[in-house]
Amino acid sequence: MSLQMSLVMLGVKDVDKAKAFYVDGLGGQPDQDFPGFVRLSLGDGSTKLALYSWDAVAEDAGVAAEGSGFRGISLHYLADSREEVDQTMKAAGAAGATVVRTAAAADEWSEYFGYFSDPDGYLWKVATSA
């Protein structure tokens, strides 16, 4: 057996607000939309993204819902060009993201990247090596 990831589920404070961010702001397409739960397609070849109430995720996993700060995870979008990185960062900011690190060139790996956090604080790295 080989492990495969077919869906990333984020526990969010407000499902409707998160849905607006990912759908209206970043172009995700809902393929399941229920009160308190939304599953989105992020485009061909992408893993699905699910948005579920923070407390419901904790309950589902059988853990406490309390917690804050860095969650030990970042989501990554690998773009084809620096222009695409900049466009994605701009779209995220316009949709309500907080730009955590402005896109810039890094010495290591000749990478160009930036970070934003979504309305629930999940970090997204948008990067290219082009």
C-alpha positions as a printed Julia matrix, in Angstrom:
130×3 Matrix{Float64}:
   0.0    0.0     0.0
   1.17   3.52   -0.72
  -0.17   6.52    1.16
  -1.92   9.12   -0.99
  -3.49  12.41   -0.04
  -6.8   13.13   -1.72
  -8.19  15.82    0.59
  -6.96  18.44    3.04
  -9.52  19.45    5.66
  -9.13  22.7     7.55
 -10.92  23.36   10.81
 -12.21  26.93   10.51
 -13.95  29.38   12.84
 -16.59  30.45   10.33
 -17.33  28.08    7.44
 -19.2   30.72    5.41
 -16.36  33.24    5.74
 -13.75  30.61    4.8
 -15.9   29.52    1.86
 -16.12  33.12    0.61
 -12.34  33.45    0.89
 -11.56  30.27   -1.03
 -14.42  30.48   -3.57
 -14.96  34.18   -4.24
 -11.42  35.27   -3.52
  -9.3   32.42   -4.86
 -11.56  30.67   -7.38
 -12.25  27.32   -5.68
 -15.33  25.45   -6.89
 -17.61  23.81   -4.32
 -18.49  20.23   -5.14
 -20.15  19.58   -1.76
 -21.82  22.39    0.17
 -23.64  21.61    3.41
 -24.27  23.69    6.53
 -20.98  23.58    8.44
 -19.05  21.73    5.72
 -17.83  22.6     2.23
 -15.59  20.57   -0.09
 -13.83  22.46   -2.87
 -12.09  21.59   -6.08
  -9.0   23.75   -6.52
  -8.41  22.83  -10.16
  -7.17  19.98  -12.27
  -4.49  17.92  -10.58
  -5.02  19.52   -7.17
  -5.96  17.82   -3.94
  -9.48  18.69   -2.74
  -9.9   21.16    0.12
 -12.56  20.72    2.79
 -13.68  23.41    5.23
 -15.29  22.2     8.44
 -16.14  23.88   11.72
 -13.08  24.01   14.02
 -15.0   22.5    16.94
 -16.53  19.8    14.74
 -13.08  18.75   13.46
 -11.79  18.52   17.02
 -14.84  16.51   18.08
 -14.51  14.24   15.05
 -10.86  13.55   15.95
 -11.61  13.21   19.66
  -9.26  16.02   20.74
  -9.63  19.35   22.54
 -10.58  22.3    20.34
  -8.37  24.77   22.24
  -5.15  25.81   20.56
  -3.6   28.72   18.76
  -0.42  29.93   17.15
   1.61  28.05   14.58
  -0.16  24.79   13.83
   2.86  23.01   12.39
   1.5   23.01    8.85
   1.72  25.15    5.77
  -0.04  24.6     2.48
   1.96  25.16   -0.68
   1.07  26.34   -4.16
   3.83  25.85   -6.74
   3.41  28.44   -9.47
   4.92  28.42  -12.95
   6.38  31.93  -12.79
   7.18  34.89  -10.55
   4.29  36.74  -12.16
   1.91  33.96  -11.12
   3.28  34.12   -7.55
   2.66  37.86   -7.47
  -0.84  37.52   -8.96
  -1.77  34.81   -6.45
  -0.46  36.82   -3.5
  -2.37  39.88   -4.72
  -5.6   37.88   -5.17
  -5.24  36.37   -1.7
  -4.71  39.79   -0.14
  -7.72  41.2    -1.96
  -9.79  38.25   -0.72
  -8.92  38.98    2.91
  -5.65  37.12    3.49
  -2.89  38.6     5.58
   0.39  38.77    3.71
   2.86  37.28    6.17
   5.92  37.46    3.94
   5.98  39.53    0.76
   7.06  37.55   -2.29
  10.77  37.94   -2.97
  13.75  36.01   -4.27
  15.59  33.78   -1.82
  19.24  32.85   -2.18
  18.77  29.22   -1.26
  17.44  27.08   -4.17
  16.94  30.19   -6.37
  13.32  30.2    -5.22
  10.87  33.11   -5.39
   8.12  32.91   -2.78
   5.79  34.62   -0.35
   3.46  33.56    2.43
  -0.08  34.57    3.29
  -2.42  33.4     6.0
  -6.08  32.73    5.34
  -8.8   34.17    7.63
  -8.25  31.28   10.09
  -4.48  31.69   10.22
  -3.48  28.78    7.97
  -0.24  29.58    6.2
   0.05  29.3     2.43
   3.42  29.45    0.67
   3.23  30.53   -2.96
   6.5   29.72   -4.71
   8.27  29.18   -8.0
  11.75  28.12   -8.98
  11.32  29.65  -12.44
